[in-house]
Amino acid sequence: MRRVRSLAPEVLVVGGGATGTGIARDLAMRGAEVLLVEARDLCAGASGGNHGMLHSGGRYAVKDPVAAAECAAEGATLKRIARFCIEDCGGLFVSMPGDDDAYIDRFLGSCRRAGVWTEEITAGEARRAEPNLSIEVRSAVRVADASIDPFFLAWGNAESARRAGAEVHNHLPLRSLRVEGGSIAEAVLGEGKDEVTIRPEIIVNAAGAWCGRTAAMAGANIPMELDKGSMIVFNGRAVNGLVNRLRPPSDGDILVPHRSSTILGTTSGPADLDDIRASKREVDRLLEEAAAVIPGITSARMVRAYAGIRPLLSGGEHGREASRGFRVIDHQDEGVDNLVSVAGGKLTTYRLMAEKASDLVMSKLGKRGACRTMVEEISPPAEPRTAGLQGSLIASRYGALASEVEAHCRASPLGMDEACSCECVTRGELEFFAASPDVRSSADLMRRTRAGMGFCQAGLCAFRLASALESDDPLAEAERFLEERWKGIAPVIRGEQLRQEALKAHLLRCYGIDHTGGGER
Ligand SMILES: Cc1cc2nc3c(=O)[nH]c(=O)nc-3n(C[C@H](O)[C@H](O)[C@H](O)COP(=O)(O)OP(=O)(O)OC[C@H]3O[C@@H](n4cnc5c(N)ncnc54)[C@H](O)[C@@H]3O)c2cc1C
């Protein structure tokens, strides 16, 4: 079991999403003593519940030019510093019959003013680039969108922060703050045998949609506008690059190719922080909208649906109208001089958010140290030693750690055996990450390796994950994991996935497991 070492760190960062891990890395690289705590696992919030789109800025150019310009600049930076988790596949904006013909001119003009690169192409060129596009496509614009793996981004930032001296703990929530004389004097972390009280100099609240709750622990207030969005994962790649609809942002207008899958999103609606799931109704709505652009999508195999909550700043506007900009808030004006919150923004702009928050923290600490995250690579990809697909997959997944993971796979007796056939993950990869004190469950192992994320949704590998964890009760562990996966399967259970789930139910019944948890069918 891990114990917190820094009982009086200079900085406590709350939240292990892209923003929190980015802040921990930035501050540690500037020489600050940092402790990061995450209530669940890294990337358990919006950072793991989004499209995985590295925005070129095109989507926001017309309505939110500041956010568009930030996305354009940060997208280019991330393509340099986070190569290991980005696929620079490019993107298209396409218009369809019924869309406003005048919108393209507004779009191109707004992009030009915000510094977003565009290239207008013909409908024929668009269809050659994306053969699944509807033949009815009317106009098309190329942009510099890319696909990013947020799990590997957050994990890479956390590992890089650790290498720079930071302490990072997942499964350790901030539970309360005690304010004394205008400052936070103590923070209580964890519960039961994990509970520990610490005395940080400064607290950085990077708790995403939960930012308001964290600030309230110190009697401070952040006006948030929470907005739920749902997405569908399809087996295989329906598009070669990102495909966006050339119209004001709306439902079902983005398709993102993501490793072995395609992600379609998104919706916009009221959010409940304690129940973040996609519904069947949202799935139907997404399919209906996307079918106008990629007609074959309605017969593609849906693997699961999931949702995330956008941590937007309240400014009188709601949902898609609300700004995607961010703010770094110094709560000194509210009578808490050592609390800094970072709210709003995008995954694409997390590094900039981290830089601005770290600038404020360093000045509060009275320390010098310039930001280096725009130039120093997070996790430089390693060259694979093993020939073939397996070697290149390991190299592409784990960045700087790839050589170590690969060495373990080669040294372990069954290390190169396949553990998850959908995602081509070896037993050695599971063993390597299962040995980490960060990994407590099959879901933690999945987020670090992708095992269980593929089209069978862990039907074939749940037992291998549980056995790699050396759990006391592998059957119960596998059942818990399968039930968790079921929550995302239930809204898409039709067609090919229905057959898969029927087979899975039949096989699992032999072990006395009901992977639907007796729940929604
Ligand atoms: C549907 C949807 C689609 C999106 N698509 C994109 C996209 O394609 N591209 C893009 O750039 N952006 C996208 N975004 C926005 C992006 O996902 C978020 O802006 C970003 O991930 C926020 O990161 P974060 O680290 O600030 O918050 P989070 O990732 O939510 O992290 C906050 C963390 O704080 C933890 N936490 C909360 N309370 C505590 C506590 N008391 N103690 C310890 N930890 C705590 C939570 O568990 C959570 O892990 C999308 C968002 C949504 C919802």
The ligand as a Tripos MOL2 file, in Angstrom:
@<TRIPOS>MOLECULE
LIG
   53    58     1     0     0
SMALL
NO_CHARGES

@<TRIPOS>ATOM
      1 C1        -19.0070   14.9950  -24.1650 C.3       1 LIG1
      2 C2        -17.7160   15.7400  -24.1460 C.ar      1 LIG1
      3 C3        -16.9300   15.7720  -25.2820 C.ar      1 LIG1
      4 C4        -15.7420   16.5070  -25.2750 C.ar      1 LIG1
      5 N1        -14.9320   16.4460  -26.3580 N.ar      1 LIG1
      6 C5        -13.7410   17.0860  -26.3330 C.ar      1 LIG1
      7 C6        -12.8430   16.9290  -27.4010 C.ar      1 LIG1
      8 O1        -13.0710   16.1570  -28.3270 O.2       1 LIG1
      9 N2        -11.7080   17.6620  -27.3820 N.ar      1 LIG1
     10 C7        -11.4060   18.5240  -26.3600 C.ar      1 LIG1
     11 O2        -10.3900   19.1890  -26.4390 O.2       1 LIG1
     12 N3        -12.2180   18.6230  -25.2870 N.ar      1 LIG1
     13 C8        -13.3610   17.9210  -25.2420 C.ar      1 LIG1
     14 N4        -14.1790   17.9890  -24.1570 N.ar      1 LIG1
     15 C9        -13.7890   18.8190  -23.0050 C.3       1 LIG1
     16 C10       -12.7510   18.0980  -22.1520 C.3       1 LIG1
     17 O3        -13.0710   16.7440  -21.9870 O.3       1 LIG1
     18 C11       -12.6520   18.7370  -20.7800 C.3       1 LIG1
     19 O4        -12.5830   20.1290  -20.9020 O.3       1 LIG1
     20 C12       -11.3950   18.2790  -20.0420 C.3       1 LIG1
     21 O5        -11.2480   16.8870  -20.1250 O.3       1 LIG1
     22 C13       -11.4690   18.6910  -18.5870 C.3       1 LIG1
     23 O6        -10.3510   18.1470  -17.9260 O.3       1 LIG1
     24 P1        -10.1490   18.4100  -16.3910 P.3       1 LIG1
     25 O7         -8.8910   17.7440  -15.9880 O.co2     1 LIG1
     26 O8        -10.2580   19.8720  -16.1280 O.co2     1 LIG1
     27 O9        -11.4190   17.7320  -15.7080 O.3       1 LIG1
     28 P2        -11.6750   16.1800  -15.4220 P.3       1 LIG1
     29 O10       -11.0880   15.3310  -16.4800 O.co2     1 LIG1
     30 O11       -13.1300   16.0130  -15.1540 O.co2     1 LIG1
     31 O12       -10.8330   15.9070  -14.1250 O.3       1 LIG1
     32 C14       -11.2700   16.2970  -12.8450 C.3       1 LIG1
     33 C15       -10.9050   15.1760  -11.8970 C.3       1 LIG1
     34 O13       -11.0650   15.6240  -10.5590 O.3       1 LIG1
     35 C16       -11.4070   14.4980   -9.7850 C.3       1 LIG1
     36 N5        -11.9800   14.9490   -8.5110 N.ar      1 LIG1
     37 C17       -13.1870   15.5190   -8.2960 C.ar      1 LIG1
     38 N6        -13.3510   15.7690   -6.9810 N.ar      1 LIG1
     39 C18       -12.2130   15.3650   -6.3650 C.ar      1 LIG1
     40 C19       -11.7840   15.3340   -5.0020 C.ar      1 LIG1
     41 N7        -12.5570   15.8000   -4.0070 N.pl3     1 LIG1
     42 N8        -10.5640   14.8140   -4.7160 N.ar      1 LIG1
     43 C20        -9.7730   14.3490   -5.7120 C.ar      1 LIG1
     44 N9        -10.1320   14.3320   -7.0050 N.ar      1 LIG1
     45 C21       -11.3390   14.8400   -7.3310 C.ar      1 LIG1
     46 C22       -12.3980   13.7660  -10.6600 C.3       1 LIG1
     47 O14       -12.5230   12.4030  -10.2760 O.3       1 LIG1
     48 C23       -11.7770   13.9350  -12.0440 C.3       1 LIG1
     49 O15       -10.9820   12.8400  -12.4250 O.3       1 LIG1
     50 C24       -15.3570   17.2330  -24.1190 C.ar      1 LIG1
     51 C25       -16.1380   17.1630  -22.9650 C.ar      1 LIG1
     52 C26       -17.2930   16.4050  -22.9710 C.ar      1 LIG1
     53 C27       -18.0620   16.2650  -21.7100 C.3       1 LIG1
@<TRIPOS>BOND
     1     1     2 1
     2     2     3 ar
     3     2    52 ar
     4     3     4 ar
     5     4     5 ar
     6     4    50 ar
     7     5     6 ar
     8     6     7 ar
     9     6    13 1
    10     7     8 2
    11     7     9 ar
    12     9    10 ar
    13    10    11 2
    14    10    12 ar
    15    12    13 ar
    16    13    14 ar
    17    14    15 1
    18    14    50 ar
    19    15    16 1
    20    16    17 1
    21    16    18 1
    22    18    19 1
    23    18    20 1
    24    20    21 1
    25    20    22 1
    26    22    23 1
    27    23    24 1
    28    24    25 2
    29    24    26 1
    30    24    27 1
    31    27    28 1
    32    28    29 2
    33    28    30 1
    34    28    31 1
    35    31    32 1
    36    32    33 1
    37    33    34 1
    38    33    48 1
    39    34    35 1
    40    35    36 1
    41    35    46 1
    42    36    37 ar
    43    36    45 ar
    44    37    38 ar
    45    38    39 ar
    46    39    40 ar
    47    39    45 ar
    48    40    41 1
    49    40    42 ar
    50    42    43 ar
    51    43    44 ar
    52    44    45 ar
    53    46    47 1
    54    46    48 1
    55    48    49 1
    56    50    51 ar
    57    51    52 ar
    58    52    53 1
@<TRIPOS>SUBSTRUCTURE
     1 LIG1         1 GROUP 0 **** ****
